[in-house]
């Protein structure tokens, strides 16, 4: 207890002595000190070759004292400190007086050596002790007390600052490391190209049945979904989010990215009907021109025929009538409304695309979607009793969603409770009008992701609207890319999202004020606390800067998932279109492999090659896989229903 009291008194005296020395501007401590660049510099008074800056805690320098001046200055400091504690009480005054006498005696004992005196009185850090090794510790250093020569100021290099030679060595080692890394990547890419060109058929990672129709089975590489579902369930699980919870989530999100192979239906030989016209062409084309022409023909082939459009339109009308009829049973006709939105409303829907419907209350447009959850549960009970629909499932609480299938056409329906989606439809129409090649590129990459199960947001993929905005944002990065050929734009897109874009550091924005004449921009992710970023967002919102307010809101880098895609919605600046892209690592790795394979085929075409492994050259073979076989039975059923409708019949006859 006595030792603790003495120690506390030491600390109090040290603090008071610091205040005193600041007030006196250190003039009573040392006469051979100079104030240079914001700190005191002291030198040996014997003309030695070394001098140093003696620094202690608090950022103030303490001088090297001579024996006489040190005792005098210390006594004056003690006297000043004693006068500063008159109001501390009798007991504190007695303790301080006793400790002062002990410290003064200790200081005077070591007065011949100022370093030992300061160390005994105020203690010193280990680094400071090491820096004092070079100082002479004999009393001969301070023999001359009468006339003090002018100090010789010598600046000492900081111990933490490397020399120029060390910087050069570091730059050289970094350059060597980069060269080795590039050679390693080149070796890996060569192996990937070799494997991609030698495989005759697509080999899935795991065989899982994904569809069954008329005796045909399909197999897909959907093993990666198990990890994504586990991440999604972990985020939705109730309970406190402790450090252990965050550690488990980070471990789950640190999954290995894979090149996801496209679905390959069993028992069907791959067919590529869009290249028939290309084979008949006698025109001489380079590899990039050949790729662009194949993309154009593929986009024409994947479009809906008149019969398929008629079937989709009839199915949409039937579903809306069914939902409206059930809503009128337990609500007023003017309370709830059902609208078409998404790709079906914007004209980007493929024959096999889902039909997206939205249920909302037109009288209260800002009502939270969760208040319609009970309405969707009642609709689910009615649909379960309707023989025209099957595979009925419900998801979500904050944004309730009902999924089911229209049996006659085989089209999947998604009914969501959401806000007005007309601004997004307007953005899609404007982007497709101002960017000529956006539609064919969107159709190609949507099928590419759909064949791998990476287009469903529920499983961590990128939705149709998010994919369109992402492609437009990349194409609007540079004016030269926006006006390049179709093949060059496709190669740029797979390179940009496959390797160039670092989603852990940067995010993308395509504000409604930047296109079509402007360019998309990057903004950085931050590790600040979300509360701090929300504060900056409110500041930007207060000055009516909505795009910047949305960027501050979504720029937080998730510790568990820093690689998430961050993409600002042009229709709603506060909406992050990539916040649920949990499978983004698979998307990037897949696009990177596609880039390597397609660039290899472009070089083969440039060198005059026309065959790939003994077959006719199809540049999109590994990109979309056997999509014709996967979509065949769906399109045939839709085509049959549409032809009956065009003849004047109704669905189900």
Protein Blocks (a to p, Z undefined) as FASTA:
>chain_A
ZZmmmmmmmmmmmmmmmmmmmmnnommmpmcbcceehiacdddfklpabdcddddehhia
cddddfklmmmmmmmmmmmmmmmmmmnojklmmmmmmmmmmmmmmmmmmmmpmklmmmmm
nopafklmmmmmmpcfbfklmmpmmbccdddddddddfklccfklmmmmmmmmmmmmmmm
mmmmmmmmmmmmmmmmmpmbdcdfbdcdfbdeehiacdddfklmmmmmmmmmmmmpgcdd
dfklmmmmmmmmmcccddddddddehiacddfklmmmmmpcbdcdfklmmmmmmmmmmmm
mpccfklmmmmmmmmmmmmmmmmmmmmmmpcfklpccddehjllnopacfkbccdddddd
fklmmbcfklmmmmmmmmmmmmmmpmkbghiacedjklgcdddddfknopacdddddddf
klmmmmmmmmmmmmmklmmmmmmmmmmmmmnopabfknopacfklmmmmmmmmmmmpmkl
mmmcfklmmmmmmmmmmmmpccklbccdddfklpmkbccddddddfbdfklmmmmmmmmm
mnopaklmmmmmmmpccfklmmbccdddfklmkbcfklmmmklmmmmmmmmmmmmmmmmm
mmmmmnopabeehiacdfklmmnopmllmmmmmmmmmmmmmmmmmnopaehZZ
